[in-house]
């Protein structure tokens, strides 16, 4: 496992500093246009992902999620919760009920969330002005829901590799399923940045139970005995043209 913190300091994409004109234009657009999809953001959770083909590359990912209904969430993923955060991917989260409707072929792209929840790896960062007791209650409710879900995650920008721009094809991400997979140093870095204790969260979530048996088709990399996993590979295809 990598012993470096995920998402090392990143200079961001090359380009000139935002001009005063663009700043003024942005302010005007904020007033004039609708941003309704962003108003529906209900959750901010911080998780760790790894590339399905390379478990040593571990990424701290901040998800901002909206609910289209009780069985479906959609999340935009940033590399931090700071103002200069880079948009690095998306995750779709569905209930165990919906997951069972998927084909066996489709299921292999999804991962479970039960270990992430119970281990304390998945957290809901809050501001320092929120009382701990209030934050813990709100987080527990979110975790009660997430423990019974599966996620399909794509990363577009490999900031952990230092890429200055989103380069190459999207990468399928997976979630951790047992202890000793995530770098202890990475977890320590995350806890210090967010001023939280994963050990405490793990202890307080011990009573949480999933209401389903984890489908063996999820977390495909964990059930294979050939040390292989699925990942995107670009190829040339026949171009369809309008007649």
N, C-alpha and C positions, 0 to 999 in steps of 0.2 A: 504494500500500500504506500501511496505517496505520503511523505511526512511534512509536506508544505501546506500552508493554508490555501484553501481554494480561492479563486477569484483574486489573485494578487493585484496590487495597485496597477491600474490600467490607464494609459494616457488618453484614451478615447480616440475617436476617428480623426484623421487629419482634416484640416480645414481652417478657415479664418474664424476669428471670434465673432459671435453674433453681433451685428451692427445695431446701432440705436434705432435705425429705421425698421429693421426686422423685429426688434423688441416692441416697438410701438404698434406695428402691424399685428403681432401676436396678441397684444392686449385688446385691440379692436376686434379681432376674430373671436376672442373669448366671449365678448359681449354679443356679437352679431350672429354667431353660429350655435347650433345645438350640439351638445356633447352627451346626449342622453345615455348611450351605452356605458359611459364612464360613471354616470351617476348611480348606476346599478351595482357598483362594486360593493360587495358585502363583507369580504374577508381579505385579510392580508396574512398569509402564512409563509413561513420560511422553511424550506426543505433542502435536502441534499440529493442531487442526482449524480449518476455516473453514466458514461457512454457505454452502450450495451456491449461494445466490443473491447472496452478498455476500462477495467474497474479501477485502475490506479488514477484515472482522471476524474476527480470528484469536484463537483460544482455546487457552491452555495447559491440557491435560487429563491428569489422572493416572488411569491405568487399573489396577484391581485385578482380576485375571483368574483364572478357574478353568477347568480342562479337563474337559469331559464325556467326551471321547475324543480320539484323535489328530487328528481332523479338525475339531473344534469347540471353541471357547473362548467363554465369556461373561464380559463385563467390566462392572463398575460404575465410573462415572467421577466423580471429584471435581475441584474447581477447584484443589486444592493437595494437598500431603501433610502438612498441619498438622492439629492436633486440631480446629480449628474449620472444617475444609473443608466445602463444600456439595456435596451429591450433585446433579450437574448432568445426568447422562445415562447411557446404556448403549451398549455396542458388542458386536455378535456377530461373531466371527471364524471363518471357515471356510477349509479347504484349497482349493487350486486344483482338486483333484479334485472336491470337492463343488460348487464354483462352476460347473463345467461342466455340472452337472445342473440348474441353474436355467433358467427360461424367459428369453427375451430381454427380456421386460417386467420381470422381477424384477432382472435384472443391473444395470439402470441405477441402482439404489439403493445399489450397493456401490462401494467404492474399493479400489485395490491398495495394497500395502504395500512394494513393492520399492524405490521411490525413498526413502521414509521411512527404510528400513533403511540403504541404501547411503550416503545423505547424512549420516547421523548425527543427523538430526532426532528420530528415535525412540530413546529411551534408557531404561536401567533404573537408577533412582536407588538407591544403597545407603548404609548408614550409614558414618560417618567411621572407625569401628573396623575395617571390612573392608579387608584389604590390596588395593591396586589390582590386583595380578596376579590375585588370586582373583576379584574383581569383573569384570574384563575377560573372563576365561574363561567365567564363568557367563553374562555378557551375550552373548558371541559365540554360545553355544549357542542362546539364546533367539532371537537375530536370524537364525540359520540356519533356524529354523523359521518365523519370521514373514515372511521374505522371500517365501515361497511361499504366502501367504494373502491373503484379501480381507476387508474389514470393512464392516459396515453400522452406522452410528452415528446415534443420535438424542440431541439435547440438549433438556432440558426447562426448564432455568433459564438465562436469558441474563444471567449475572453480569457479563459484559464490558460490557453495556449499563447496568448498575447496578440492574437489577430487584431489589426487596427480597424478592420471592417468585417462585416459578416461575409466570410469567404466559403466557397464550396457548397456542397449539398447539405440539407438539414440532417441532423444526427438524432437517431432514436435514443432516448434516455430511459434508464431503469431506476428502480428504488431499492434500497437495502432491505434485506429479508432476515438477517440474523446478526448477532453480536460479532465483533472483531472484523467487520467488513469496512466500516468507515474509519478513516484516519483519526486517532485520538487527538492529534494536534489540530486537525481541521475543526473538530467539534469544540475544542477548547477555545480556538480563535472566535468561532461563532458565538459561544456563550459570553465571552468577554466583551465582544462588540455590542451585543444586545442586553448585557447585564442580566443574564438568566442562568439557571442551573438545570442542565439536562437530567442530572441524577434526581433532583427534586421532582421534576415533571414526570419522570419514569415512576417514581414512588407514588405520586398522587393519582396516576392513571392505572395503577395495578388492578383496580376493580372493573375497568372497562372491558367489555366482551363483545366480539363480533357476533352477529346473529346468523352468520353463514359460514360454511366451510370453504376455505380458499380454493378456488378452481385451479387444478394442476396445470391448466393451459396458460395461466398468467405467469409472469416472471419466468419466461421461457428459458432464459439463460441458466436458471438455478436447477432445472430439472433435466438438462441435457448431460450426457456422459461423454461427449466428444469435445468439450471445451470450445464450443462454437456458439455464436449468437447472430441474430438478424440485424442488419444495418443497411442503410441506403447505399446504392451504387448507381451512378448515372450511366445511361447508355443511350445510343442513338436509336431513334424509332422512325418509322415512316411518317412523313409530314402529311396530314390530311388537309386538303385545300377545298375552298368553297367553289362549287361548280357553277 
